[in-house]
Amino acid sequence: MAKAVKKQALGRGLSALLKDPSADITSIKDKNADKIVGSIVEIDINSIEVNPFQPRSNFNEEAIQELANSIQQLGVIQPITVRKLAGNKFQLVSGERRYRASKHIGLETIPAYIRIANDQEMLEMALVENIQRKDLDPIEISLSYQRLIDEINLTQEELSQRVGKKRSTVTNYLRLLKLDPIVQTGMRDGFLSMGHGRALINIENTEEQLSIYEKIVKNNLSVRQTEQLVQKLKVSDSTPEPSAIKPETPKKIEEGVQHIAKFIGNKVELKWNGKGKGKLVIPFTSEAEFEKIKNLFN
């Protein structure tokens, strides 16, 4: 049975996202719910089920063990957050690492902040709590942002307000999802930083993007070096092929074209292939103008 502890307010972050628990109390058919919702309580750890909306699937076992050792020495310093289910059951909202570490060392109870939340709020809280972690890689953050947009139906502006980030920051993270999956995996594995990813996103050609990615990993290139490599590639791509470069027109030909244009009183366009061949184009805007030009050659 849950034992009430002194009621505390949630800190900044998730608290800005959550609604007042008392407003939702009627959604739980439990006469005892109003006695514990909104409080920090010690609850039976076996009465808690994990959050099915948890976006994080990988938990570092070594980090869990280190946290377990800390909890064994100092206890659970920061309560987990759970939502009240029917009866004496709860579902984890945030704090799964603390929950796992506590179970690992055999704790029977764990301090928890109790609240009421529907499934959409559960997903939103889990995603935002996940985003606020400091050990996330850029792709994990990007995917969480995208899920909030897709599943909670938020605009980028609304999302930036929810997570307390600038709109441009949110946009930069979302753009990383346009990178080739191999590059995204490299970022998740720590071979690339977000700065590298932002530089690579400017390369639309997949083969070129992967080519630079391989150079970054092989040569341990810095973000600045990567930006320079990308810029060099873009300049190279924008340089026309030799066949596309307009050949230089001989001076005699240019003077001749100017003479013809002056003679007929109209613009004359020269198309020159650089190999002694070419053609003249004389534009006209009406049949009368055409007749006037034609008569000049009679």
Secondary structure as UniProt FT lines:
FT   STRAND          3..4
FT   TURN            12..13
FT   HELIX           14..17
FT   HELIX           21..27
FT   TURN            31..32
FT   HELIX           33..36
FT   TURN            37..38
FT   STRAND          40..44
FT   HELIX           45..47
FT   STRAND          48..49
FT   TURN            52..53
FT   HELIX           61..74
FT   STRAND          80..84
FT   TURN            87..88
FT   STRAND          90..94
FT   HELIX           96..104
FT   TURN            105..106
FT   STRAND          109..115
FT   HELIX           119..131
FT   HELIX           138..151
FT   HELIX           156..163
FT   HELIX           167..175
FT   HELIX           176..178
FT   HELIX           181..188
FT   TURN            189..190
FT   HELIX           194..200
FT   TURN            201..202
FT   HELIX           206..219
FT   HELIX           223..238
FT   HELIX           242..244
FT   HELIX           251..264
FT   STRAND          269..272
FT   STRAND          278..281
FT   HELIX           287..295
FT   TURN            296..297
//
